Amino acid sequence: RPGRGFAEQFRRNVVVMYPVWFLPPLAALWRLLVDPGWQVVVLLGLFCLGGFVVLPYASHRLCRTCANAARCPRVEVR
């Protein structure tokens, strides 16, 4: 948006995006309580592995080699 820098937009949007990552696991846990099945367990495991292990690891690895890391608000938050 004109008049707003990337850092300001990032900080504003990250407040919304982090909680959204927890909705699918919560929905899967509710589904397991209502109607248990191995498919839900597998999907929940894959989502958690990808979203909470692989993605942060890959992101951290890419951030180390990024030319803009000094100005990135994600790096400043850590």
Backbone torsions as a table, in degrees:
resi	resn	phi	psi	omega
1	ARG	NA	140.7	177.1
2	PRO	-62.1	138.3	178.4
3	GLY	89.0	-9.4	178.7
4	ARG	-121.1	136.3	178.7
5	GLY	-85.5	166.7	180.0
6	PHE	-60.3	-42.3	-177.8
7	ALA	-60.6	-43.4	179.6
8	GLU	-64.9	-44.4	178.5
9	GLN	-63.0	-42.2	-179.6
10	PHE	-60.6	-49.7	-178.9
11	ARG	-62.4	-35.0	-179.9
12	ARG	-70.6	-42.0	-175.5
13	ASN	-82.0	-26.3	-177.1
14	VAL	-65.9	-28.1	178.2
15	VAL	-62.8	-32.1	179.3
16	VAL	-85.4	-38.0	-172.1
17	MET	-73.4	-36.9	-178.4
18	TYR	-63.1	-46.8	178.5
19	PRO	-62.9	-29.2	-179.0
20	VAL	-63.5	-28.9	179.3
21	TRP	-66.1	-20.2	-177.3
22	PHE	-92.9	-9.4	179.4
23	LEU	-67.1	-46.7	179.0
24	PRO	-60.2	-44.1	177.1
25	PRO	-63.8	-37.6	177.7
26	LEU	-65.2	-40.7	177.5
27	ALA	-65.2	-39.0	178.9
28	ALA	-66.8	-40.1	177.4
29	LEU	-63.4	-40.9	176.9
30	TRP	-62.8	-42.7	179.1
31	ARG	-61.6	-38.7	178.0
32	LEU	-64.7	-34.7	177.9
33	LEU	-70.9	-37.6	-177.6
34	VAL	-78.3	-47.6	-175.5
35	ASP	-145.6	84.2	-176.2
36	PRO	-61.3	143.5	177.4
37	GLY	-166.2	151.0	-177.2
38	TRP	-69.7	-26.8	179.9
39	GLN	-62.5	-41.7	179.5
40	VAL	-66.9	-38.6	178.3
41	VAL	-62.4	-43.7	179.9
42	VAL	-64.6	-47.3	179.5
43	LEU	-63.2	-40.8	177.7
44	LEU	-62.8	-44.3	178.4
45	GLY	-62.1	-43.4	179.1
46	LEU	-65.2	-42.0	178.8
47	PHE	-62.7	-47.2	-178.8
48	CYS	-65.6	-40.6	178.2
49	LEU	-62.9	-48.0	-179.4
50	GLY	-69.6	-44.8	-174.2
51	GLY	-80.3	-31.4	-174.4
52	PHE	-110.7	-7.5	179.4
53	VAL	-121.6	-62.2	-173.8
54	VAL	-66.7	-49.2	-177.6
55	LEU	-61.6	-48.9	177.0
56	PRO	-62.1	-39.0	179.0
57	TYR	-63.1	-48.1	-179.9
58	ALA	-64.4	-40.4	179.8
59	SER	-63.7	-45.1	179.3
60	HIS	-62.2	-41.4	-179.8
61	ARG	-65.0	-41.3	179.2
62	LEU	-70.5	-33.8	179.6
63	CYS	-64.3	-34.6	-179.4
64	ARG	-63.5	-30.3	-177.4
65	THR	-100.3	3.3	-177.2
66	CYS	-76.0	136.4	179.5
67	ALA	-72.3	-21.8	-178.1
68	ASN	-99.8	14.7	-175.1
69	ALA	-60.0	-31.9	-178.8
70	ALA	-66.3	-27.4	-178.6
71	ARG	-104.4	0.5	-174.5
72	CYS	-79.5	128.8	178.8
73	PRO	-67.8	-25.2	178.4
74	ARG	-66.1	-38.2	178.5
75	VAL	-68.7	-37.8	-179.8
76	GLU	-66.8	-31.0	-177.8
77	VAL	-69.1	-33.5	-176.7
78	ARG	-61.5	NA	NA
